[in-house]
């Protein structure tokens, strides 16, 4: 059995940010990953994916983007290269191809059992992120066997699919991007649309994330919102990072020839049935978009920016074609499930969870002493799941962790 004060599980942006802060405080630790640094970016992202945040937001502890395209969007491969180089820059103590099988809490700390032996430690940081596995609706089990099914984690490019019609279920960031790419490849595509957040890529000559950063929305804290549970479950922004800085949403998909229907509700014999509420969902998304743009315009006026910016021009209301509530399943050869993701902590001690199987924590400080969580949406601030957000979260958590270790040392030495 090996011994170290802290075990960090996961070597993505969250685990690397935590490791950087631990190193800065002189706290010995190891980082364990089932693959290599940035494993999810290497193995679970489609080929054409780019970051949704502009390059200037690619900030990590001790690192800021200094390239020639601050307003561009990194590709998947560029992101892998960035994170790998970042880890090397401070000598991250990573152990690659180590699968964590069980974390057990003991009076002496934790035992972290892996496929390559056991680590004993005082504290554990679960930094495996929010996209460990796809979130599939129950209706997926009723899809006819002849139809190929794959999730957004499995999708790589249009060549994976047959030439027949495709149903993409979900219209947040992953769904609209995959649907757009498939339509451009010549496929006939239908998108089942649920709740979504519509935003323009750019507004008044600034990226939408520039504005959300300027008005303080990205730094809004978890203890400042009225309904944190809902805030953590909100769908990802309906955006795409592209060299053209183009806006992508339900309306642009319709303009491109993609068929839209409401939320997939059930499979009834040979037909798929969809909610009839698509128009209401779209109208609600348009309304919330305009409320945010109102807030942006108010900020621009209050801070004297109007004279340097184009006058406000609001996006047109989302246009819809016909939205049938039933479609014959025989139309489709493939279904792509873009219905979201969820973290998986099946390896964690059951004492860390409540009776409903939810991990108990307060902004990443778990109820089980010595256990910490990092890298999930709205952990401590609205940007927590962004590369730009894991650093500030890690800094606050490592302060708590450091105090925990100091207190533990004093107790043991008595």
C-alpha positions as CSV (number, residue, x, y, z in Angstrom):
1,X,0.0,0.0,0.0
2,X,1.3,3.5,-0.9
3,X,0.8,6.5,1.3
4,X,0.2,10.2,0.4
5,X,-1.7,13.0,2.1
6,X,-4.1,13.7,-0.8
7,X,-5.3,11.7,-3.8
8,X,-6.9,13.7,-6.7
9,X,-9.0,11.5,-9.0
10,X,-9.1,12.8,-12.6
11,X,-6.5,14.6,-14.7
12,X,-8.7,16.9,-16.7
13,X,-8.8,20.7,-16.2
14,X,-10.3,20.3,-12.7
15,X,-7.7,17.8,-11.4
16,X,-4.8,19.8,-12.9
17,X,-6.0,23.0,-11.3
18,X,-6.3,21.3,-7.9
19,X,-2.9,19.8,-8.3
20,X,-1.4,23.2,-9.2
21,X,-2.8,24.7,-6.0
22,X,-1.8,21.8,-3.8
23,X,1.8,22.0,-5.2
24,X,1.8,25.8,-4.5
25,X,1.0,25.1,-0.8
26,X,3.6,22.3,-0.6
27,X,1.0,19.6,-0.1
28,X,2.2,16.2,-1.3
29,X,-0.4,14.4,-3.5
30,X,-0.9,12.2,-6.5
31,X,-3.3,12.6,-9.4
32,X,-4.9,9.3,-10.7
33,X,-6.5,9.0,-14.1
34,X,-8.0,6.0,-16.0
35,X,-6.3,7.3,-19.1
36,X,-3.9,10.1,-19.7
37,X,-4.1,13.8,-19.0
38,X,-7.2,15.2,-20.7
39,X,-8.5,11.7,-21.2
40,X,-12.1,12.8,-21.8
41,X,-11.0,15.3,-24.4
42,X,-8.9,12.6,-26.1
43,X,-11.5,9.8,-26.2
44,X,-15.0,11.1,-25.6
45,X,-15.4,14.2,-27.8
46,X,-16.4,14.4,-31.5
47,X,-13.7,15.3,-34.0
48,X,-14.9,18.8,-35.0
49,X,-15.7,20.0,-31.4
50,X,-14.3,23.3,-30.3
51,X,-14.5,25.0,-26.9
52,X,-17.7,27.1,-26.4
53,X,-15.7,29.7,-24.6
54,X,-13.3,32.1,-26.5
55,X,-9.5,31.5,-26.1
56,X,-9.0,34.5,-23.8
57,X,-11.2,32.6,-21.3
58,X,-8.8,29.7,-21.3
59,X,-7.3,30.5,-18.0
60,X,-5.9,28.1,-15.4
61,X,-3.9,28.7,-12.2
62,X,-0.5,30.1,-13.4
63,X,-1.6,30.1,-17.0
64,X,-3.3,32.6,-19.3
65,X,-3.8,32.4,-23.1
66,X,-1.1,34.4,-24.9
67,X,-1.7,33.3,-28.5
68,X,-2.5,35.3,-31.6
69,X,-6.3,34.5,-31.7
70,X,-7.8,35.5,-28.3
71,X,-11.3,35.6,-29.8
72,X,-11.1,32.2,-31.5
73,X,-12.1,28.8,-30.1
74,X,-9.7,26.0,-29.4
75,X,-10.2,22.7,-31.2
76,X,-10.4,19.4,-29.3
77,X,-6.8,18.5,-30.2
78,X,-5.6,22.0,-29.2
79,X,-7.3,21.6,-25.8
80,X,-5.6,18.3,-25.3
81,X,-2.3,19.9,-26.1
82,X,-3.0,22.8,-23.8
83,X,-3.8,20.6,-20.8
84,X,-0.9,18.2,-21.4
85,X,1.5,21.1,-21.6
86,X,0.0,22.8,-18.6
87,X,0.5,19.6,-16.5
88,X,4.1,19.3,-17.6
89,X,4.7,23.0,-16.7
90,X,4.5,22.4,-13.0
91,X,5.3,18.7,-12.9
92,X,1.9,17.3,-12.1
93,X,2.4,14.0,-10.2
94,X,0.0,12.1,-12.4
95,X,-0.3,8.3,-12.5
96,X,-1.8,7.4,-15.9
97,X,-4.0,4.4,-16.8
98,X,-5.0,3.9,-13.1
99,X,-8.6,3.0,-12.7
100,X,-10.1,3.8,-9.3
101,X,-12.3,0.9,-8.1
102,X,-13.3,1.9,-4.6
103,X,-12.8,4.8,-2.2
104,X,-13.4,3.7,1.4
105,X,-13.5,6.1,4.4
106,X,-11.7,4.9,7.5
107,X,-10.9,6.4,10.9
108,X,-7.4,6.9,9.6
109,X,-8.5,8.7,6.4
110,X,-9.3,6.9,3.1
111,X,-8.2,3.8,1.2
112,X,-8.3,4.4,-2.6
113,X,-8.3,0.9,-4.3
114,X,-7.2,0.9,-7.9
115,X,-6.3,-1.6,-10.6
116,X,-2.7,-1.0,-9.7
117,X,-2.8,-1.2,-5.9
118,X,-4.1,0.8,-3.0
119,X,-3.3,4.4,-1.9
120,X,-3.8,5.4,1.8
121,X,-4.5,9.1,2.2
122,X,-6.0,11.8,4.5
123,X,-8.2,13.5,1.8
124,X,-9.6,12.7,-1.6
125,X,-10.6,15.2,-4.4
126,X,-13.1,13.8,-6.9
127,X,-12.3,15.8,-10.0
128,X,-13.7,13.5,-12.7
129,X,-16.1,16.1,-14.0
130,X,-19.8,16.1,-14.9
131,X,-19.7,14.2,-18.1
132,X,-18.8,10.7,-17.0
133,X,-21.8,9.0,-18.6
134,X,-24.7,10.0,-20.8
135,X,-28.1,10.8,-19.3
136,X,-30.5,8.6,-21.2
137,X,-34.3,8.9,-20.9
138,X,-36.3,5.8,-20.2
139,X,-37.8,5.9,-23.7
140,X,-34.4,4.8,-25.1
141,X,-35.2,1.3,-24.0
142,X,-38.2,1.2,-26.4
143,X,-36.4,2.1,-29.6
144,X,-36.7,-0.7,-32.2
145,X,-33.6,-2.9,-32.4
146,X,-33.0,-2.2,-36.1
147,X,-32.2,1.5,-35.3
148,X,-28.7,2.3,-34.5
149,X,-28.3,4.3,-31.3
150,X,-25.3,6.3,-30.0
151,X,-24.8,9.0,-27.5
152,X,-23.0,12.3,-27.8
153,X,-20.1,10.8,-25.9
154,X,-19.9,8.1,-28.6
155,X,-20.4,10.3,-31.7
156,X,-17.2,11.2,-33.6
157,X,-18.3,12.3,-37.1
158,X,-20.9,11.7,-39.8
159,X,-19.0,8.8,-41.3
160,X,-20.0,6.7,-38.3
161,X,-23.6,6.8,-39.4
162,X,-25.5,5.2,-42.3
163,X,-26.9,7.4,-45.1
164,X,-30.5,7.2,-43.7
165,X,-32.4,9.8,-41.7
166,X,-31.2,10.7,-38.3
167,X,-33.2,11.7,-35.2
168,X,-31.1,13.8,-32.8
169,X,-32.8,13.9,-29.3
170,X,-31.8,17.1,-27.4
171,X,-31.1,20.6,-28.6
172,X,-28.6,22.1,-26.2
173,X,-25.0,22.7,-27.2
174,X,-24.2,19.1,-28.2
175,X,-27.5,18.4,-29.9
176,X,-27.5,21.5,-32.1
177,X,-23.9,21.1,-33.1
178,X,-24.3,17.4,-34.0
179,X,-27.5,18.1,-35.9
180,X,-25.9,20.9,-37.8
181,X,-22.9,18.8,-38.7
182,X,-25.0,15.9,-39.9
183,X,-27.2,18.2,-42.0
184,X,-24.2,19.7,-43.6
185,X,-23.0,16.2,-44.5
186,X,-26.1,15.6,-46.5
187,X,-28.2,13.7,-44.0
188,X,-31.9,14.3,-43.4
189,X,-32.1,15.3,-39.8
190,X,-34.9,15.8,-37.3
191,X,-34.2,17.3,-33.9
192,X,-36.4,16.7,-30.8
193,X,-36.2,19.9,-28.8
194,X,-36.7,20.1,-25.0
195,X,-35.9,23.0,-22.7
196,X,-33.0,25.0,-24.0
197,X,-31.2,28.3,-23.6
198,X,-30.9,30.4,-26.7
199,X,-28.2,33.1,-27.0
200,X,-26.4,34.9,-29.9
201,X,-22.8,34.0,-30.3
202,X,-22.0,37.8,-30.5
203,X,-24.0,40.8,-29.4
204,X,-23.1,44.4,-30.0
205,X,-19.7,43.3,-31.4
206,X,-18.7,41.3,-28.3
207,X,-18.8,37.6,-27.7
208,X,-21.7,36.6,-25.4
209,X,-19.3,35.3,-22.9
210,X,-17.5,38.7,-22.8
211,X,-20.8,40.2,-21.8
212,X,-21.7,37.5,-19.2
213,X,-18.3,38.0,-17.7
214,X,-18.7,41.8,-17.7
215,X,-22.1,41.8,-16.0
216,X,-20.8,39.4,-13.3
217,X,-23.1,36.5,-14.3
218,X,-20.2,34.0,-14.7
219,X,-18.9,34.8,-11.2
220,X,-22.3,34.5,-9.6
221,X,-21.9,32.3,-6.5
222,X,-23.7,29.2,-5.5
223,X,-24.9,30.8,-2.3
224,X,-26.4,33.7,-4.1
225,X,-29.1,32.0,-6.2
226,X,-32.6,31.2,-5.1
227,X,-32.8,27.7,-6.6
228,X,-29.4,26.1,-6.7
229,X,-30.7,22.7,-7.7
230,X,-32.4,24.1,-10.8
231,X,-29.3,26.2,-11.6
232,X,-27.1,23.1,-11.6
233,X,-29.5,21.3,-13.9
234,X,-29.9,24.0,-16.5
235,X,-29.1,22.8,-20.0
236,X,-25.9,24.0,-21.6
237,X,-26.0,27.2,-23.7
238,X,-27.2,26.7,-27.3
239,X,-23.8,27.8,-28.7
240,X,-21.1,26.7,-31.0
241,X,-17.5,27.8,-31.2
242,X,-16.5,28.3,-34.8
243,X,-14.0,30.4,-36.8
244,X,-16.9,32.3,-38.2
245,X,-18.4,33.1,-34.8
246,X,-21.7,32.0,-36.1
247,X,-24.9,31.7,-34.0
248,X,-26.5,28.3,-33.9
249,X,-29.9,27.5,-32.5
250,X,-33.3,26.1,-33.4
251,X,-34.0,28.9,-35.8
252,X,-30.8,28.5,-37.8
253,X,-31.3,24.7,-37.9
254,X,-34.8,25.2,-39.3
255,X,-33.4,27.7,-41.9
256,X,-30.9,25.0,-42.9
257,X,-33.6,22.4,-43.5
258,X,-33.5,20.5,-40.3
259,X,-36.9,19.3,-39.1
260,X,-37.8,20.2,-35.5
261,X,-40.3,18.5,-33.2
262,X,-41.0,18.7,-29.5
263,X,-39.6,16.6,-26.7
264,X,-39.6,12.9,-27.3
265,X,-42.2,11.5,-25.0
266,X,-42.8,7.9,-25.9
267,X,-42.7,5.1,-28.6
268,X,-46.2,3.9,-29.4
269,X,-46.0,0.9,-31.7
270,X,-44.4,2.1,-35.0
271,X,-44.6,5.8,-34.1
272,X,-42.6,8.2,-32.0
273,X,-44.7,10.7,-30.1
274,X,-43.5,14.2,-29.3
275,X,-44.7,17.0,-27.0
276,X,-46.9,19.5,-28.6
277,X,-45.3,22.3,-26.6
278,X,-42.4,23.2,-28.9
279,X,-43.7,26.7,-29.7
280,X,-44.0,27.5,-26.0
281,X,-40.5,26.2,-25.3
282,X,-39.1,28.3,-28.1
283,X,-41.0,31.4,-27.0
284,X,-39.8,31.0,-23.5
285,X,-36.2,30.7,-24.7
286,X,-36.6,33.8,-26.8
287,X,-38.0,35.7,-23.7
288,X,-35.2,34.7,-21.4
289,X,-32.6,35.6,-24.1
290,X,-34.1,39.1,-24.4
291,X,-34.1,39.5,-20.6
292,X,-30.3,38.8,-20.6
293,X,-29.8,41.2,-23.5
294,X,-31.8,43.8,-21.6
295,X,-29.4,43.4,-18.7
296,X,-26.4,43.7,-21.0
297,X,-27.8,46.9,-22.5
298,X,-28.3,48.3,-19.1
299,X,-24.7,47.5,-18.1
300,X,-23.4,49.1,-21.3
301,X,-25.3,52.3,-20.6
302,X,-24.4,52.4,-16.9
303,X,-20.7,52.0,-17.7
304,X,-20.5,54.4,-20.6
305,X,-19.9,51.8,-23.3
306,X,-22.7,52.8,-25.7
307,X,-20.7,55.3,-27.7
308,X,-18.1,52.6,-28.5
309,X,-20.6,49.9,-29.4
310,X,-23.1,49.3,-32.2
311,X,-26.7,50.1,-31.3
312,X,-28.7,47.2,-29.8
313,X,-30.1,44.9,-32.5
314,X,-32.1,42.0,-31.1
315,X,-32.1,38.6,-32.8
316,X,-35.3,37.8,-34.6
317,X,-37.8,35.5,-32.8
318,X,-37.1,31.9,-33.5
319,X,-38.8,30.7,-36.6
320,X,-40.4,27.2,-36.6
321,X,-41.7,25.1,-39.4
322,X,-44.4,22.5,-38.9
323,X,-43.9,20.5,-35.7
324,X,-45.6,17.2,-35.9
325,X,-46.4,15.3,-32.7
326,X,-46.0,11.9,-34.3
327,X,-43.4,10.5,-36.7
328,X,-43.1,7.0,-38.1
329,X,-40.0,5.3,-36.7
330,X,-39.4,3.5,-40.0
331,X,-38.0,6.8,-41.2
332,X,-34.9,6.7,-39.1
333,X,-31.8,4.6,-39.3
334,X,-30.0,6.3,-36.4
335,X,-30.8,8.1,-33.2
336,X,-28.2,10.3,-31.5
337,X,-28.9,10.9,-27.8
338,X,-27.8,14.4,-26.9
339,X,-29.8,14.4,-23.7
340,X,-27.1,15.5,-21.3
341,X,-24.5,13.9,-19.1
342,X,-24.1,13.1,-15.4
343,X,-21.1,12.4,-13.1
344,X,-20.5,8.9,-11.9
345,X,-19.3,8.3,-8.4
346,X,-20.0,4.6,-8.1
347,X,-16.6,4.1,-6.6
348,X,-17.2,6.4,-3.7
349,X,-18.0,5.3,-0.2
350,X,-21.7,5.1,0.3
351,X,-21.4,7.3,3.4
352,X,-20.9,10.2,1.1
353,X,-24.5,10.0,-0.3
354,X,-27.9,10.7,1.0
355,X,-30.8,8.2,0.9
356,X,-31.6,9.2,-2.7
357,X,-28.1,8.5,-3.8
358,X,-27.1,12.2,-4.1
359,X,-23.6,13.2,-3.1
360,X,-23.9,15.5,-0.1
361,X,-21.7,18.6,-0.4
362,X,-21.7,22.3,0.2
363,X,-19.9,24.0,-2.8
364,X,-17.6,21.0,-3.2
365,X,-16.9,20.4,0.5
366,X,-18.5,17.0,1.1
367,X,-20.3,16.0,4.3
368,X,-17.9,13.1,4.5
369,X,-14.9,14.8,6.2
370,X,-11.8,14.9,3.9
371,X,-13.8,14.4,0.7
372,X,-13.9,17.2,-1.9
373,X,-15.7,17.6,-5.3
374,X,-14.5,19.7,-8.2
375,X,-15.4,20.3,-11.9
376,X,-19.2,20.1,-12.0
377,X,-21.7,22.8,-13.1
378,X,-22.2,25.7,-10.7
379,X,-20.2,24.0,-7.9
380,X,-19.1,27.4,-6.4
381,X,-19.9,29.8,-9.2
382,X,-21.8,29.8,-12.5
383,X,-18.6,29.2,-14.5
384,X,-17.5,26.2,-12.4
385,X,-17.5,23.7,-15.3
386,X,-15.6,26.0,-17.6
387,X,-11.8,25.8,-17.9
388,X,-11.9,29.4,-16.6
389,X,-13.9,28.4,-13.6
390,X,-12.0,25.4,-12.1
391,X,-9.1,27.5,-10.9
392,X,-11.0,29.8,-8.6
393,X,-13.0,26.9,-7.3
394,X,-9.9,24.8,-6.6
395,X,-8.2,27.8,-4.8
396,X,-11.1,28.0,-2.4
397,X,-11.4,24.2,-1.8
398,X,-7.6,23.8,-1.3
399,X,-7.8,26.4,1.5
400,X,-10.4,24.3,3.2
401,X,-8.5,21.1,2.5
402,X,-5.3,22.6,3.9
403,X,-7.1,23.6,7.1
404,X,-8.5,20.1,7.3
405,X,-5.1,18.5,7.1
406,X,-3.6,20.9,9.7
407,X,-6.4,20.1,12.1
408,X,-6.1,16.4,11.5
409,X,-2.3,16.6,12.2
410,X,-3.0,18.4,15.5
411,X,-5.6,15.8,16.5
412,X,-3.3,12.9,15.7
413,X,-0.3,14.4,17.5
414,X,-2.2,14.8,20.8
